[in-house]
Amino acid sequence: MTTPESPTAAAGERIEDVDLSAEMQGSFLEYAYSVIYSRALPDARDGLKPVQRRILYQMTEMGLRPDRGHVKSARVVGDVMGKLHPHGDASIYDAMVRLTQDFILRVPLIDGHGNFGSLDDGPAAPRYTEARLEAAALAMTDGLDEDVVDFVPNYDNQLTQPEVLPAAFPNLLVNGASGIAVGMATNMAPHNLVEVVGAARHLLHNPDASLDDLMAFVPGPDLPTGGTIIGLAGIRDAYATGRGAFKTRAKVAVESISARKTGLVVTELPYMVGAEKVIEKIKDGVNSKKLVGISDVTDLTDRRHGLRLVIGIKTGFSPDAVLEQLYRYTPLEDSFNINNVALVGGGPRTLGLRDLLQVYVDHRLSVVRRRSQFRLDRRRERLHLVEGLLVAIVDIDEVIQVIRTSDDSEEARTRLIDVFDLSQIQAEYILELRLRRLTRFSRIELEAERDKLREEIAELEAILADPKRIRQLVSDELENVAEKFGTPRRTLLTEARPSIATASSRKNAPILEIADTACRVYLSTTGRAIRVDLAPPAETEPTLLDGLEGDVAAPAAGTGSAITRRRTKHDAIRSSVVTTSRTEIGAVTSLGRLIRFSPVDLPSVPENSIQLGAGVKITDYIALGNAKERVVGLVSLTSTVPIAIGTKQGVVKRVTAGNYPNKPDFEVIALKPGDQVVGVDQAPDGAEFVFVTSDARLLRFSAGTVRPQGTSAGGMAGINLGTSGEVIFFGAINPMENVVVATVSGSTETIPGTDSGRAKLSEVFEFPAKGRATGGVRAHAFLKGEDRLTVAWAGTAPAHALGSDGAVRKLPDSGSKRDASGTPLEGIVATIGASL
């Protein structure tokens, strides 16, 4: 309320008393109006906020096309601020940066050069970055010079700017939007361009299409960073009402980081989630004990390979259970709340999918209609001029006479109109015509142009007269845009599934650690290891080992559940030990070291179901000292049976069971210079030891004759070697079992791998037992040209032989005399071991 001027007011001043509540209400409404309509909310037609629209328009006016060089971002910001946007350079540059970021927009509109930031870091200052328009931005502004949209004054009424851009594709749905106004906000998810265009074209041809019809084209958002959307119910709510929510999960794979370590490799993150944020949350969760089983986090992201976040899993923990923890306590699973608020007809509205598409389709129909009308008017104007020129060219001499006899241009114009029945525009155009246009060739060009203009005018009139043709034209243009800028879907859509991470009761909490179950660990003769879980209570042997390759046939008729396997490539057993998955066992190496390790991270298969290719090289799983060191066998560290070791120089040792050094690795035998371990086993007193030498001597004697020693001892004499012989096999056998001895002869004179040699298979009782530290008995008779054994093995039948390529080699039947010469082999035998 206005009151009379105060009597105390100074001269020239005017003080008015107003109602405070009315003033505050009016000021707040003006501010809210400014924020809602001029800053925070996008227009539903082109999907742009005013500042974004002004940036694209001004860059178009500056000629910053994709085929031209980049310019400093500061120059763009200055032009936009000085001509169109009066709200400061910071807001302009922030909006410009967002239009460049391919992790925010599904189809970026500005091509940025330099550091335009990431989800974890801000961009460089505008003086350091450069920009130009993307090709998609040209599609947004195409047609501005053809009166397709209305232009409005800028903030100081000196220039004009488009009220809305023509928008050749549904930018609001494709790129989404976010903004906070006064009393309202918008948060819209990006979508796939091809899918959105498909829905828009369907709506063009089927105006009564239902939401389900449109969702057949647009099943859900397609986020720039990929990931997985779980649960589609919230998406349908958002498409129906404009409000809804959905959860996104990172794309995570369980991979072997090394032979002994498993990790979770993250290659895609939820929308608007950065890698540093995930790492920080993981570290906080580990420190607060909310997350367990995680050893480390490494960010291996680079420009070439993209996002790669490696989360190491501690030994003994289930990767799947740890991943469920991460989904619960870190942004690897995130929620997105959809709130589709946009400006329609000058006011904010909450729009569903059909409404958004309808607003865009109506806008695009208006753009095409106005463009067609503009082109029709321009062609009519040009046709009018061309027809006047043709009249002048036909009577060119008379035209020149009229002009020459006229006192001034005004009289010439009037006389041309009267004599040739021309319009004022035609007469003016003829007066300005250059003489070089008055040639015969110019007349032919004008006649061709006239005919073409008439055809185009007829086509445009037909388009404007038929709404169906306008719709078809819009549809065709949308199809072309989708072909040009469309990309495959990045985000996987899945229905919601029960998640361990969201279980509220403790009984449903994830079991993080791998169960300590009974298992048998195998080491093959080719140096590969695998863990076979044993079904309690009975222990049964599996039928295949890692490295097997072959065909598995279906049960034949009448065979019940039997499985017939045709093996083409096998692996033989060097050593095995029964233990539990979390109990440490030992690997004895050729250099006399025992290395402790847990088999929990070895590839595991159920009993009787070993999968092909499931094993791992033991040298990759266990770190060895050097390239010459190899694993000879596996032993149990909890067994009461002593460990038996045989060396190349004929030394034998039994290591006292238990009380092993509590170290990751330790010396289990003190080797002499040049000596190395050739065999290891665990043998009670009732077992027998077998040595086989390269000069075809075999010695077997009772294990009870070897007194157990400590780990630091060097052992005792096991077999007396000849001048040229060395031990090539040592092992422990059970004399009560069907034990066979396999030997393969060869020559030191031949090139390795060229002579298959001769093989022999004998029963162990063919070899009489002798005392320890004796020379044994002959095990193989050499023929002419043979002077050594290349391979030897003793163990429970049947023996299993392999070539250097892993293929099976057939051995002769058992029963040969101990000093026989054997039979020729079809292929070279590289190793012999036990068969499963």
PAZALUM-238330 format. One record per residue (C-alpha): residue in one letter; z, x, y. Coordinates in steps of 0.5 Angstrom, whole numbers, padded with zeros to 4 digits, always signed. Layout:
N
aZXY ...
end
This chain:
836
m+0000+0000+0000 t-0002+0003+0007 t+0003+0003+0012 p+0002+0004+0020 e+0002+0011+0022 s+0009+0014+0023 p+0011+0015+0030 t+0013+0022+0028 a+0006+0025+0026 a+0004+0030+0030 a-0003+0029+0034 g-0009+0029+0030 e-0005+0028+0023 r-0006+0021+0019 i+0000+0020+0014 e-0001+0014+0009 d+0005+0011+0005 v+0002+0009-0002 d+0005+0006-0008 l+0006+0012-0013 s+0005+0008-0020 a-0002+0006-0017 e-0004+0013-0015 m-0002+0016-0022 q-0005+0011-0025 g-0012+0011-0022 s-0011+0019-0022 f-0010+0019-0029 l-0016+0014-0031 e-0020+0018-0027 y-0018+0025-0030 a-0019+0021-0037 y-0026+0019-0035 s-0028+0026-0033 v-0025+0029-0040 i-0028+0023-0044 y-0035+0023-0041 s-0036+0029-0038 r-0033+0035-0043 a-0030+0033-0050 l-0034+0028-0053 p-0041+0029-0056 d-0047+0024-0055 a-0048+0020-0061 r-0056+0021-0060 d-0057+0028-0059 g-0050+0030-0062 l-0048+0035-0056 k-0043+0035-0051 p-0045+0036-0044 v-0044+0043-0043 q-0048+0044-0050 r-0054+0040-0047 r-0054+0044-0041 i-0054+0051-0044 l-0060+0049-0048 y-0063+0046-0043 q-0062+0051-0038 m-0064+0057-0043 t-0071+0052-0044 e-0072+0053-0037 m-0071+0060-0037 g-0076+0061-0042 l-0071+0064-0048 r-0076+0062-0053 p-0075+0065-0060 d-0081+0069-0060 r-0079+0073-0053 g-0073+0078-0052 h-0066+0077-0052 v-0062+0077-0045 k-0055+0078-0043 s-0051+0072-0045 a-0048+0073-0038 r-0054+0071-0035 v-0055+0065-0038 v-0047+0063-0037 g-0049+0065-0029 d-0055+0060-0029 v-0052+0054-0033 m-0045+0055-0028 g-0049+0056-0022 k-0054+0050-0023 l-0051+0045-0028 h-0044+0046-0030 p-0039+0047-0025 h-0033+0048-0030 g-0032+0055-0030 d-0036+0061-0034 a-0030+0061-0040 s-0032+0054-0042 i-0039+0055-0042 y-0039+0062-0046 d-0034+0059-0051 a-0039+0053-0052 m-0045+0058-0052 v-0041+0062-0058 r-0040+0056-0062 l-0048+0054-0062 t-0049+0061-0065 q-0044+0061-0071 d-0047+0060-0077 f-0040+0059-0080 i-0039+0053-0076 l-0046+0050-0075 r-0050+0048-0081 v-0056+0049-0077 p-0055+0054-0071 l-0058+0053-0064 i-0058+0060-0061 d-0060+0066-0064 g-0054+0071-0062 h-0055+0079-0061 g-0048+0082-0062 n-0041+0081-0063 f-0041+0073-0063 g-0034+0073-0067 s-0032+0070-0073 l-0026+0066-0076 d-0021+0071-0075 d-0024+0075-0069 g-0026+0072-0062 p-0033+0074-0059 a-0034+0080-0055 a-0035+0079-0047 p-0041+0076-0045 r-0043+0082-0041 y-0044+0085-0048 t-0048+0080-0052 e-0055+0077-0052 a-0058+0071-0053 r-0064+0067-0054 l-0066+0060-0057 e-0067+0059-0064 a-0073+0055-0067 a-0069+0049-0068 a-0067+0049-0061 l-0074+0048-0059 a-0074+0042-0063 m-0068+0039-0060 t-0071+0040-0053 d-0079+0039-0055 g-0082+0033-0050 l-0077+0034-0044 d-0084+0035-0040 e-0086+0028-0042 d-0081+0023-0040 v-0078+0022-0046 v-0071+0021-0043 d-0068+0020-0037 f-0066+0025-0032 v-0060+0025-0028 p-0057+0029-0021 n-0053+0035-0023 y-0046+0036-0020 d-0049+0038-0012 n-0055+0033-0013 q-0060+0039-0012 l-0063+0039-0018 t-0064+0034-0024 q-0062+0035-0032 p-0063+0031-0038 e-0058+0025-0039 v-0059+0027-0047 l-0064+0031-0051 p-0070+0028-0055 a-0067+0031-0061 a-0072+0032-0067 f-0067+0032-0072 p-0060+0028-0073 n-0056+0034-0070 l-0049+0030-0069 l-0049+0029-0077 v-0052+0036-0079 n-0048+0040-0074 g-0042+0036-0074 a-0037+0036-0068 s-0030+0037-0065 g-0026+0036-0059 i-0020+0033-0056 a-0020+0028-0050 v-0015+0024-0047 g-0012+0019-0052 m-0018+0020-0057 a-0021+0026-0061 t-0027+0027-0065 n-0028+0031-0072 m-0034+0031-0075 a-0036+0035-0081 p-0043+0038-0082 h-0048+0036-0087 n-0055+0038-0090 l-0061+0037-0086 v-0065+0035-0091 e-0060+0030-0094 v-0059+0027-0087 v-0067+0026-0085 g-0068+0023-0092 a-0062+0018-0090 a-0065+0017-0083 r-0072+0016-0086 h-0070+0011-0091 l-0066+0007-0085 l-0073+0007-0081 h-0077+0004-0087 n-0071-0001-0089 p-0067-0003-0083 d-0062-0007-0088 a-0060-0001-0092 s-0053-0001-0095 l-0048+0004-0094 d-0049+0005-0102 d-0056+0006-0101 l-0055+0011-0095 m-0050+0015-0099 a-0055+0016-0105 f-0059+0021-0100 v-0052+0023-0096 p-0047+0024-0102 g-0042+0028-0098 p-0041+0034-0092 d-0045+0040-0093 l-0041+0046-0090 p-0044+0052-0088 t-0039+0056-0091 g-0040+0053-0098 g-0034+0052-0102 t-0032+0045-0107 i-0030+0039-0104 i-0026+0035-0109 g-0025+0028-0109 l-0030+0023-0106 a-0026+0017-0104 g-0024+0020-0097 i-0031+0021-0096 r-0034+0014-0097 d-0028+0011-0093 a-0030+0016-0087 y-0038+0014-0088 a-0035+0006-0088 t-0030+0006-0082 g-0031+0013-0079 r-0024+0015-0081 g-0023+0019-0088 a-0021+0026-0091 f-0023+0030-0096 k-0020+0037-0099 t-0024+0043-0100 r-0023+0049-0104 a-0026+0056-0104 k-0031+0058-0109 v-0027+0063-0114 a-0029+0067-0120 v-0024+0070-0125 e-0027+0077-0126 s-0025+0084-0129 i-0024+0088-0124 s-0023+0094-0129 a-0022+0094-0136 r-0015+0093-0136 k-0014+0089-0130 t-0017+0082-0128 g-0018+0079-0121 l-0020+0073-0117 v-0026+0074-0113 v-0027+0069-0107 t-0034+0069-0105 e-0033+0062-0101 l-0028+0059-0097 p-0026+0052-0094 y-0029+0050-0088 m-0026+0054-0081 v-0022+0058-0086 g-0022+0066-0085 a-0021+0071-0090 e-0015+0074-0086 k-0012+0068-0085 v-0012+0067-0093 i-0009+0074-0094 e-0004+0073-0089 k-0001+0067-0093 i-0002+0071-0099 k+0002+0076-0097 d+0007+0071-0094 g+0008+0068-0100 v+0009+0074-0104 n+0014+0076-0100 s+0018+0069-0100 k+0017+0069-0108 k+0013+0063-0107 l+0007+0067-0110 v+0008+0071-0117 g+0003+0074-0121 i-0001+0078-0115 s-0001+0085-0115 d-0006+0086-0109 v-0011+0083-0104 t-0017+0087-0102 d-0022+0085-0097 l-0029+0087-0099 t-0033+0083-0095 d-0039+0086-0091 r-0046+0084-0088 r-0050+0086-0094 h-0046+0082-0100 g-0042+0077-0095 l-0035+0075-0097 r-0032+0078-0103 l-0024+0077-0103 v-0021+0080-0109 i-0014+0078-0111 g-0011+0083-0117 i-0007+0079-0122 k-0001+0083-0125 t-0001+0084-0133 g+0001+0078-0137 f+0000+0073-0132 s-0005+0067-0133 p-0011+0068-0127 d-0012+0060-0128 a-0005+0059-0127 v-0004+0064-0121 l-0010+0060-0118 e-0007+0054-0118 q-0001+0057-0114 l-0006+0060-0109 y-0009+0053-0108 r-0002+0050-0107 y+0001+0055-0102 t-0005+0058-0098 p-0011+0056-0095 l-0016+0057-0101 e-0015+0049-0101 d-0015+0046-0095 s-0016+0039-0092 f-0021+0036-0087 n-0020+0030-0083 i-0026+0026-0081 n-0026+0022-0074 n-0033+0020-0072 v-0032+0019-0065 a-0038+0019-0060 l-0041+0016-0054 v-0045+0010-0055 g-0048+0007-0049 g-0043+0010-0044 g-0037+0009-0048 p-0033+0012-0054 r-0034+0009-0061 t-0032+0010-0068 l-0038+0011-0072 g-0039+0010-0080 l-0045+0014-0083 r-0050+0008-0082 d-0048+0007-0075 l-0049+0014-0073 l-0056+0014-0077 q-0058+0007-0073 v-0056+0010-0066 y-0060+0016-0068 v-0066+0012-0070 d-0066+0008-0064 h-0066+0014-0060 r-0071+0017-0063 l-0076+0011-0063 s-0075+0010-0056 v-0077+0018-0055 v-0083+0017-0059 r-0085+0010-0055 r-0084+0014-0048 r-0087+0020-0050 s-0093+0016-0053 q-0093+0012-0047 f-0093+0018-0042 r-0099+0021-0046 l-0103+0014-0046 d-0102+0014-0038 r-0104+0022-0037 r-0110+0021-0042 r-0112+0014-0038 e-0111+0018-0031 r-0115+0024-0034 l-0121+0019-0037 h-0121+0016-0030 l-0123+0023-0027 v-0128+0025-0032 e-0132+0019-0031 g-0132+0020-0024 l-0134+0027-0025 l-0140+0025-0029 v-0142+0020-0024 a-0142+0025-0019 i-0146+0030-0024 v-0151+0025-0025 d-0153+0024-0018 i-0151+0031-0015 d-0156+0032-0010 e-0154+0025-0007 v-0147+0027-0007 i-0148+0033-0004 q-0153+0030+0002 v-0147+0025+0003 i-0142+0030+0004 r-0146+0035+0008 t-0148+0029+0013 s-0141+0027+0014 d-0137+0029+0020 d-0130+0031+0016 s-0127+0030+0009 e-0124+0023+0011 e-0131+0020+0013 a-0134+0024+0006 r-0129+0021+0002 t-0130+0014+0005 r-0138+0014+0004 l-0137+0017-0003 i-0133+0011-0005 d-0138+0006-0002 v-0144+0009-0004 f-0142+0011-0012 d-0137+0006-0013 l-0131+0011-0014 s-0124+0010-0013 q-0120+0014-0008 i-0117+0019-0013 q-0124+0020-0016 a-0127+0021-0009 e-0122+0026-0007 y-0123+0030-0014 i-0130+0031-0013 l-0129+0033-0006 e-0124+0039-0009 l-0129+0040-0014 r-0132+0047-0015 l-0140+0048-0015 r-0140+0052-0021 r-0137+0046-0025 l-0144+0042-0023 t-0148+0045-0029 r-0151+0042-0035 f-0146+0045-0039 s-0140+0042-0035 r-0144+0036-0036 i-0144+0036-0044 e-0136+0039-0044 l-0134+0033-0039 e-0138+0028-0044 a-0134+0031-0050 e-0128+0030-0047 r-0129+0023-0045 d-0131+0021-0052 k-0124+0025-0054 l-0120+0022-0049 r-0122+0015-0051 e-0121+0016-0058 e-0114+0018-0056 i-0113+0013-0052 a-0115+0008-0057 e-0110+0011-0062 l-0104+0011-0057 e-0105+0004-0055 a-0105+0002-0063 i-0099+0006-0064 l-0095+0002-0058 a-0098-0004-0060 d-0095-0004-0067 p-0087-0002-0068 k-0089+0000-0076 r-0093+0005-0073 i-0088+0008-0069 r-0083+0008-0074 q-0088+0012-0079 l-0089+0017-0074 v-0082+0018-0073 s-0081+0019-0080 d-0087+0024-0081 e-0084+0028-0075 l-0077+0028-0079 e-0080+0030-0085 n-0084+0036-0082 v-0077+0038-0079 a-0073+0038-0085 e-0079+0042-0089 k-0078+0047-0083 f-0071+0048-0082 g-0068+0045-0089 t-0064+0049-0093 p-0061+0048-0100 r-0054+0045-0101 r-0048+0050-0100 t-0042+0045-0102 l-0041+0043-0109 l-0038+0036-0109 t-0034+0034-0115 e-0029+0028-0116 a-0022+0029-0116 r-0018+0032-0122 p-0011+0033-0124 s-0008+0039-0121 i-0002+0043-0123 a-0001+0046-0116 t+0000+0039-0114 a+0005+0037-0119 s+0012+0035-0116 s+0016+0035-0122 r+0018+0042-0125 k+0016+0041-0132 n+0009+0040-0130 a+0009+0047-0126 p+0004+0052-0128 i+0006+0057-0134 l+0004+0063-0130 e+0005+0068-0135 i+0001+0069-0142 a+0005+0067-0148 d+0008+0073-0152 t+0004+0071-0159 a+0003+0074-0165 c-0003+0078-0165 r-0007+0084-0169 v-0010+0089-0164 y-0017+0092-0167 l-0020+0099-0166 s-0027+0100-0168 t-0030+0106-0170 t-0035+0105-0164 g-0029+0106-0160 r-0028+0098-0158 a-0022+0094-0158 i-0020+0087-0158 r-0014+0082-0159 v-0014+0077-0165 d-0009+0072-0164 l-0005+0070-0170 a-0004+0063-0172 p+0004+0062-0175 p+0006+0063-0180 a+0001+0066-0184 e-0003+0072-0182 t-0010+0071-0184 e-0016+0076-0182 p-0021+0074-0178 t-0029+0074-0180 l-0032+0078-0174 l-0030+0084-0170 d-0033+0085-0163 g-0040+0088-0162 l-0042+0083-0168 e-0049+0080-0167 g-0052+0075-0171 d-0054+0068-0173 v-0049+0063-0175 a-0052+0058-0179 a-0050+0051-0180 p-0046+0049-0187 a-0051+0048-0192 a-0051+0041-0196 g-0045+0041-0201 t-0041+0047-0198 g-0036+0043-0194 s-0033+0047-0188 a-0036+0054-0190 i-0039+0058-0185 t-0045+0062-0187 r-0046+0068-0183 r-0053+0073-0183 r-0050+0079-0180 t-0055+0084-0176 k-0051+0088-0172 h-0043+0090-0174 d-0037+0094-0172 a-0033+0097-0177 i-0025+0098-0177 r-0022+0105-0175 s-0015+0102-0174 s-0011+0096-0173 v-0004+0094-0171 v+0000+0088-0172 t+0004+0086-0166 t+0005+0081-0160 s+0001+0080-0154 r+0006+0083-0149 t+0009+0088-0153 e+0007+0096-0152 i+0003+0099-0157 g+0001+0106-0157 a-0006+0110-0157 v-0006+0117-0160 t-0012+0121-0158 s-0015+0127-0160 l-0011+0132-0156 g-0005+0130-0159 r-0002+0125-0153 l+0001+0118-0155 i-0001+0113-0149 r+0003+0107-0148 f-0001+0100-0147 s+0000+0093-0147 p-0005+0089-0151 v-0004+0083-0146 d-0010+0084-0142 l-0015+0086-0148 p-0020+0081-0149 s-0017+0075-0154 v-0020+0071-0159 p-0017+0066-0164 e-0016+0068-0171 n-0022+0067-0175 s-0026+0066-0168 i-0028+0072-0165 q-0033+0071-0160 l-0039+0076-0160 g-0039+0081-0154 a-0031+0080-0153 g-0029+0087-0154 v-0028+0092-0149 k-0029+0100-0149 i-0022+0103-0151 t-0024+0109-0146 d-0025+0104-0140 y-0018+0100-0142 i-0014+0107-0142 a-0015+0112-0137 l-0016+0119-0141 g-0015+0126-0139 n-0022+0128-0139 a-0029+0127-0143 k-0027+0131-0149 e-0021+0126-0150 r-0022+0120-0155 v-0018+0115-0158 v-0017+0116-0165 g-0012+0111-0167 l-0007+0105-0166 v+0000+0105-0168 s+0006+0101-0167 l+0012+0103-0163 t+0017+0098-0166 s+0016+0099-0173 t+0021+0103-0177 v+0015+0107-0181 p+0013+0114-0179 i+0007+0115-0175 a+0002+0120-0179 i-0002+0125-0176 g-0008+0130-0179 t-0011+0135-0175 k-0018+0139-0175 q-0015+0145-0178 g-0011+0142-0183 v-0004+0140-0180 v+0000+0134-0182 k+0006+0131-0179 r+0010+0125-0179 v+0013+0123-0173 t+0020+0120-0174 a+0020+0112-0172 g+0023+0110-0166 n+0027+0113-0160 y+0020+0115-0157 p+0020+0118-0150 n+0020+0112-0145 k+0014+0115-0141 p+0007+0112-0140 d+0004+0118-0144 f+0007+0123-0148 e+0006+0129-0153 v+0006+0126-0160 i+0004+0133-0164 a+0004+0140-0161 l-0003+0143-0163 k-0005+0150-0164 p-0011+0152-0159 g-0017+0149-0161 d-0014+0144-0166 q-0015+0137-0165 v-0013+0130-0168 v-0018+0127-0173 g-0014+0121-0176 v-0007+0117-0175 d-0004+0112-0179 q+0003+0109-0180 a+0005+0111-0187 p+0012+0110-0191 d+0014+0115-0197 g+0010+0111-0202 a+0004+0112-0199 e-0001+0118-0200 f-0005+0122-0195 v-0012+0124-0196 f-0016+0130-0193 v-0023+0131-0193 t-0026+0137-0190 s-0033+0139-0188 d-0034+0143-0194 a-0033+0138-0199 r-0026+0139-0201 l-0021+0133-0202 l-0014+0133-0202 r-0009+0127-0203 f-0002+0128-0204 s+0005+0124-0203 a+0007+0122-0196 g+0014+0123-0198 t+0013+0130-0198 v+0012+0131-0191 r+0019+0131-0187 p+0019+0126-0181 q+0019+0131-0174 g+0021+0130-0167 t+0015+0129-0162 s+0015+0136-0160 a+0014+0139-0167 g+0008+0142-0169 g+0007+0139-0176 m+0006+0143-0183 a+0001+0145-0187 g-0003+0139-0190 i-0009+0143-0193 n-0011+0150-0194 l-0018+0150-0191 g-0024+0155-0193 t-0027+0160-0189 s-0032+0155-0186 g-0029+0148-0187 e-0025+0144-0182 v-0022+0137-0183 i-0027+0131-0182 f-0022+0125-0184 f-0015+0124-0185 g-0012+0118-0187 a-0006+0114-0191 i-0008+0110-0197 n-0004+0105-0201 p-0005+0108-0208 m-0004+0101-0211 e-0010+0098-0208 n-0017+0099-0209 v-0019+0105-0205 v-0025+0108-0205 v-0028+0115-0202 a-0035+0115-0198 t-0038+0122-0197 v-0045+0123-0193 s-0048+0130-0194 g-0052+0134-0189 s-0055+0141-0187 t-0053+0145-0181 e-0060+0147-0181 t-0063+0141-0179 i-0064+0138-0172 p-0058+0132-0172 g-0061+0125-0173 t-0067+0127-0177 d-0064+0127-0184 s-0061+0121-0187 g-0058+0125-0192 r-0054+0123-0199 a-0048+0118-0200 k-0043+0117-0205 l-0038+0112-0206 s-0033+0114-0211 e-0026+0111-0214 v-0020+0115-0211 f-0017+0116-0218 e-0023+0120-0219 f-0019+0125-0215 p-0013+0128-0218 a-0007+0128-0213 k-0005+0135-0212 g+0001+0138-0208 r+0001+0139-0200 a-0002+0145-0197 t-0007+0146-0203 g-0014+0146-0203 g-0016+0140-0206 v-0022+0138-0211 r-0029+0138-0210 a-0031+0131-0207 h-0039+0132-0207 a-0044+0136-0210 f-0049+0139-0205 l-0056+0140-0207 k-0061+0145-0204 g-0061+0145-0197 e-0055+0141-0196 d-0048+0145-0194 r-0044+0140-0191 l-0041+0133-0190 t-0043+0130-0184 v-0038+0123-0185 a-0033+0122-0190 w-0028+0116-0190 a-0022+0114-0195 g-0019+0107-0195 t-0019+0100-0198 a-0026+0097-0201 p-0031+0095-0199 a-0033+0101-0194 h-0037+0099-0188 a-0042+0104-0185 l-0046+0104-0179 g-0052+0108-0176 s-0052+0111-0169 d-0055+0105-0166 g-0050+0100-0169 a-0054+0097-0174 v-0051+0097-0181 r-0053+0102-0187 k-0053+0100-0194 l-0048+0105-0198 p-0049+0106-0206 d-0045+0102-0211 s-0038+0105-0212 g-0037+0109-0219 s-0040+0115-0218 k-0036+0121-0220 r-0032+0125-0215 d-0037+0131-0215 a-0044+0128-0216 s-0049+0129-0211 g-0050+0122-0208 t-0056+0118-0207 p-0061+0118-0201 l-0060+0114-0195 e-0065+0109-0192 g-0062+0111-0185 i-0057+0116-0182 v-0050+0114-0182 a-0046+0115-0176 t-0039+0112-0178 i-0036+0109-0184 g-0030+0105-0183 a-0026+0099-0186 s-0030+0092-0187 l-0027+0085-0184 
end
